[in-house]
Amino acid sequence: MSFNLPCEYTYLQDTDRPFQAQRAERLIKLFELRPNAAISRPLQFTSKNGEMALILGNDFAVRPAAVDFDCSRSILGYITLNILHEDRLTNFCHEPVAGRDDAKVEPLSKRSQRGHFGPLPHERVGHKCYPYYPFDEQWLKEVVYYHFSNGRMITLMQGVRPDDVTQGFDIAHQRKHGNLLVPVVNGKPHQTSPEAITRTLGQRSRRQSLSRLGTN
């Protein structure tokens, strides 16, 4: 709901983590660099189990005035989609790498014959779909990330890992679609003009490529 609140900015984090104003400020200030941006987030990295959040559910900021869809309706539809597909393997949550036992869930062909399409309580599979972890980040990954990857996303480039293939795809996708990548210099966002940021990142990327090739 915070995506559509009548306020200038919102910052989202988990309720079990103490609030730190500086974490919110570092992302909110990035909106000054791009007036039409809707979301700002720190760059993420691939975990040991092969998953990557793209937008970390407990650390990102939103400018509601730039959000052009009803997020409550969107996530409700995503919940419904998850429930209706709970009897089969899908891309939802961390299923592709975690694996699961779905033998106890009636297939949709049988569920359509009863009044309740969704799985019954005894059929629910742990860590699968809503409301299991990390359902929120999967919605952010599959819906929000692509919706705003048209020049309206700002990424704080902390923790760049040249050997992280998934992270590399994320960065390449952002560059291709004109989103703003903000480098971190001496532990702080390098807040300057978008043109200078692009130039700085291009030079840094070239240096890293030459370094991997063993060339000065």
C-alpha positions as CSV (number, residue, x, y, z in Angstrom):
1,M,0.0,0.0,0.0
2,S,2.9,2.3,0.6
3,F,3.5,2.5,-3.2
4,N,0.4,4.5,-3.6
5,L,0.3,6.6,-0.4
6,P,-0.3,10.4,-0.8
7,C,3.2,11.3,0.3
8,E,6.5,12.4,-1.3
9,Y,8.5,9.3,-0.5
10,T,8.3,6.0,1.3
11,Y,11.0,3.7,2.6
12,L,10.4,0.0,3.2
13,Q,12.2,-2.3,5.6
14,D,11.4,-5.3,7.8
15,T,9.7,-4.5,11.1
16,D,12.1,-6.8,13.0
17,R,15.0,-4.5,12.1
18,P,15.7,-1.2,14.0
19,F,15.0,1.8,11.8
20,Q,18.1,3.7,10.8
21,A,17.4,7.1,9.2
22,Q,20.6,7.2,7.2
23,R,19.7,4.0,5.4
24,A,16.5,5.6,4.2
25,E,18.1,9.0,3.4
26,R,20.8,7.5,1.2
27,L,18.2,6.1,-1.1
28,I,15.7,8.9,-1.0
29,K,18.3,11.5,-1.8
30,L,19.0,9.7,-5.1
31,F,15.6,10.8,-6.4
32,E,17.1,14.3,-6.8
33,L,19.2,12.9,-9.6
34,R,16.2,11.7,-11.7
35,P,12.8,13.5,-11.3
36,N,10.8,10.8,-13.0
37,A,12.3,7.8,-11.0
38,A,9.8,5.7,-9.1
39,I,12.1,3.4,-7.1
40,S,15.6,3.4,-5.7
41,R,17.4,0.3,-4.4
42,P,20.8,-1.0,-3.5
43,L,22.5,-3.4,-5.9
44,Q,22.1,-7.0,-4.7
45,F,24.3,-10.1,-5.1
46,T,23.6,-13.8,-5.6
47,S,23.3,-15.8,-2.4
48,K,25.1,-19.1,-1.7
49,N,21.9,-21.0,-2.7
50,G,21.8,-19.3,-6.0
51,E,19.0,-16.8,-5.4
52,M,19.1,-13.1,-5.9
53,A,16.4,-10.7,-4.7
54,L,17.0,-7.8,-7.2
55,I,15.0,-5.5,-5.0
56,L,15.7,-6.4,-1.3
57,G,12.3,-6.4,0.4
58,N,13.7,-4.7,3.5
59,D,15.7,-1.9,1.9
60,F,14.3,0.2,-0.9
61,A,12.5,3.5,-1.4
62,V,9.6,4.6,-3.6
63,R,8.3,7.9,-4.9
64,P,4.5,7.3,-5.0
65,A,3.8,10.1,-7.4
66,A,5.8,8.3,-10.1
67,V,4.0,4.9,-9.5
68,D,1.5,4.5,-12.3
69,F,-0.5,1.4,-11.2
70,D,-2.5,0.2,-8.2
71,C,0.0,-2.0,-6.3
72,S,-2.6,-3.4,-3.9
73,R,-4.6,-4.8,-6.9
74,S,-1.3,-6.0,-8.5
75,I,-0.1,-8.0,-5.5
76,L,-3.6,-9.4,-4.9
77,G,-3.6,-10.7,-8.4
78,Y,-0.1,-12.1,-7.9
79,I,-1.3,-13.9,-4.7
80,T,-4.2,-15.4,-6.7
81,L,-1.9,-16.5,-9.5
82,N,0.4,-18.2,-6.9
83,I,-2.5,-20.1,-5.3
84,L,-3.9,-21.3,-8.6
85,H,-0.5,-22.6,-9.6
86,E,0.4,-24.2,-6.3
87,D,-0.1,-27.7,-7.6
88,R,2.8,-27.4,-10.1
89,L,6.4,-26.3,-10.4
90,T,6.7,-22.6,-11.1
91,N,9.2,-19.7,-10.8
92,F,7.6,-18.4,-7.6
93,C,9.7,-18.0,-4.5
94,H,12.9,-20.0,-4.3
95,E,11.3,-23.1,-5.8
96,P,13.7,-23.6,-8.7
97,V,16.7,-24.2,-6.4
98,A,15.0,-25.4,-3.1
99,G,12.8,-28.1,-4.5
100,R,9.6,-29.3,-2.9
101,D,7.2,-32.2,-2.5
102,D,3.9,-31.3,-4.3
103,A,2.3,-34.8,-4.2
104,K,-0.2,-33.8,-1.6
105,V,-1.7,-31.0,-3.6
106,E,-4.7,-31.8,-5.9
107,P,-4.1,-30.8,-9.5
108,L,-6.1,-27.8,-10.9
109,S,-8.2,-30.2,-13.0
110,K,-9.6,-31.7,-9.8
111,R,-9.7,-28.5,-7.8
112,S,-11.9,-26.9,-10.5
113,Q,-14.6,-29.5,-9.7
114,R,-14.9,-28.2,-6.2
115,G,-16.0,-24.9,-4.8
116,H,-12.6,-23.8,-3.7
117,F,-9.9,-23.6,-6.4
118,G,-7.1,-22.9,-4.0
119,P,-5.4,-25.6,-2.0
120,L,-7.0,-26.6,1.3
121,P,-5.1,-26.1,4.5
122,H,-3.8,-29.6,4.6
123,E,-2.6,-29.2,1.0
124,R,-0.5,-26.1,1.6
125,V,3.2,-26.7,0.8
126,G,5.7,-24.9,3.1
127,H,7.9,-22.2,1.5
128,K,5.6,-22.2,-1.6
129,C,3.6,-19.2,-2.7
130,Y,1.8,-16.7,-0.5
131,P,2.3,-16.1,2.4
132,Y,5.6,-18.0,2.6
133,Y,9.0,-16.4,2.6
134,P,10.1,-14.8,0.3
135,F,6.8,-14.1,-1.5
136,D,7.2,-10.3,-1.3
137,E,10.6,-10.2,-2.9
138,Q,9.4,-12.5,-5.7
139,W,6.6,-10.0,-6.5
140,L,9.2,-7.2,-6.5
141,K,11.4,-9.3,-8.8
142,E,8.8,-10.5,-11.3
143,V,6.5,-7.4,-11.4
144,V,8.0,-4.2,-9.9
145,Y,11.5,-4.7,-11.3
146,Y,10.4,-4.9,-14.9
147,H,7.7,-2.4,-14.6
148,F,10.1,0.3,-13.6
149,S,13.1,-0.8,-15.8
150,N,12.3,1.8,-18.3
151,G,14.4,4.6,-17.0
152,R,12.5,5.0,-13.7
153,M,14.8,2.9,-11.4
154,I,17.9,4.1,-9.6
155,T,20.4,1.6,-8.4
156,L,23.0,2.3,-5.7
157,M,26.1,0.5,-7.0
158,Q,27.4,-0.9,-3.7
159,G,29.1,-4.3,-3.5
160,V,29.8,-4.8,-7.2
161,R,31.1,-8.4,-7.8
162,P,32.7,-8.9,-11.2
163,D,32.4,-12.7,-10.8
164,D,28.7,-12.6,-9.9
165,V,27.0,-13.6,-13.2
166,T,23.4,-12.8,-12.1
167,Q,24.4,-9.4,-10.8
168,G,26.2,-8.8,-14.1
169,F,22.9,-9.5,-16.0
170,D,21.1,-7.1,-13.6
171,I,23.6,-4.3,-14.3
172,A,23.5,-4.9,-18.0
173,H,19.7,-4.9,-18.0
174,Q,19.7,-1.5,-16.2
175,R,22.2,0.0,-18.6
176,K,20.3,-1.3,-21.7
177,H,17.0,0.3,-20.6
178,G,18.4,3.7,-19.5
179,N,18.1,3.3,-15.7
180,L,20.4,5.3,-13.5
181,L,23.4,3.5,-11.9
182,V,25.0,5.5,-9.0
183,P,28.5,4.6,-8.1
184,V,29.7,4.5,-4.5
185,V,32.9,6.5,-3.8
186,N,34.6,6.2,-0.4
187,G,31.5,4.5,1.0
188,K,29.1,7.2,-0.1
189,P,26.8,7.7,-3.2
190,H,28.6,9.7,-5.8
191,Q,25.8,12.3,-6.3
192,T,26.5,14.2,-9.5
193,S,24.9,14.7,-12.8
194,P,23.5,11.6,-14.6
195,E,25.9,12.2,-17.5
196,A,28.9,12.2,-15.2
197,I,27.7,9.1,-13.4
198,T,27.3,7.3,-16.7
199,R,30.8,8.4,-17.7
200,T,32.3,7.3,-14.4
201,L,30.7,3.9,-14.6
202,G,31.8,3.4,-18.2
203,Q,35.4,4.1,-17.2
204,R,35.2,1.8,-14.2
205,S,33.7,-1.0,-16.3
206,R,36.4,-0.6,-18.9
207,R,39.1,-0.7,-16.2
208,Q,37.6,-3.9,-14.7
209,S,37.4,-5.5,-18.1
210,L,41.1,-4.7,-18.8
211,S,42.1,-5.9,-15.4
212,R,40.4,-9.3,-15.9
213,L,42.2,-9.6,-19.2
214,G,45.5,-8.8,-17.5
215,T,46.0,-5.6,-19.4
216,N,46.9,-2.2,-18.0
